[in-house]
């Protein structure tokens, strides 16, 4: 009887874990650009074979996914993407010394450290050369704010990706064409009883390390226009008009 109970308990944990990773996108994954879509338990992304970086990534942060043990950063090319359409670890050699960039996660490792899939955040399809000041400043502060919101019991959906509005730099050791983003967007979304709240942010690669992410808030409409994406393509029209054209939806919940 005891063994039987243990089996049922373990099966329940497995089913619970699988259901926790069921939906990376809310109201549909972003549309507007073409590319290879990679769907994983903890995130979905669309790879751009020209830039060599994801045009967008989408994921859901919950109380279950966060606050795991410290995890390593072992960088790997994405095994689901052809070598000609993504970067390899050696391409990032000397990047910090040469152009002052980090390997910046689009889907944060810390937001999924309590899952069995955390290492998938280290695939280079989920990485871009991100300014150290940005990566270690306002960008990570916003990621922490998202996890703090998830700790309250709120499931948080996030869509993030690059912008290409001016020339930033090139990886000094990369041996294939690539295009480093000039900035990034992040849209944070919650849904409660059908009520949608969203806040959107745009941060440039030249942002000061001491900048406050709250000051970088824009409308979802602006993100969509500049990124040439529809962030929530299945969002009903009556909800869209109430969400996409205004700021302040989740700012207080994010600590602003």
Secondary structure as GFF3:
##gff-version 3
##sequence-region A 1 256
A	DSSP	alpha_helix	2	20	.	.	.	ID=ss1
A	DSSP	beta_strand	36	39	.	.	.	ID=ss2
A	DSSP	beta_strand	44	47	.	.	.	ID=ss3
A	DSSP	beta_strand	54	61	.	.	.	ID=ss4
A	DSSP	three_ten_helix	83	85	.	.	.	ID=ss5
A	DSSP	three_ten_helix	89	92	.	.	.	ID=ss6
A	DSSP	alpha_helix	95	99	.	.	.	ID=ss7
A	DSSP	beta_strand	101	105	.	.	.	ID=ss8
A	DSSP	three_ten_helix	109	112	.	.	.	ID=ss9
A	DSSP	three_ten_helix	118	122	.	.	.	ID=ss10
A	DSSP	three_ten_helix	124	126	.	.	.	ID=ss11
A	DSSP	beta_strand	127	131	.	.	.	ID=ss12
A	DSSP	alpha_helix	132	135	.	.	.	ID=ss13
A	DSSP	alpha_helix	138	151	.	.	.	ID=ss14
A	DSSP	beta_strand	156	163	.	.	.	ID=ss15
A	DSSP	beta_strand	183	192	.	.	.	ID=ss16
A	DSSP	beta_strand	195	204	.	.	.	ID=ss17
A	DSSP	three_ten_helix	213	216	.	.	.	ID=ss18
A	DSSP	beta_strand	217	218	.	.	.	ID=ss19
A	DSSP	alpha_helix	220	227	.	.	.	ID=ss20
A	DSSP	alpha_helix	237	243	.	.	.	ID=ss21
###
